[in-house]
């Protein structure tokens, strides 16, 4: 047996009897790490910032009037509305509220 084979044999444990699937084990580890816990404070801050950016974007859009600069404002609003969509997605998965 070469040194590489002996190293692999040391790293790989023999077959073990486990209950459940790999996905169930992964889900258990994710839950133990707290990655599925709701974070209402984080989302409250994110929603407030996003709402402020929407108001600011529309205010700038109206104040600019008929100008090519409205295209820049429209691109900004597209990013903000995308963030709104992400917030809606998270709300749909009940990550914000119970």
Helices and strands as residue ranges (DSSP letters): H 3-11, H 22-32, H 40-64, H 69-92
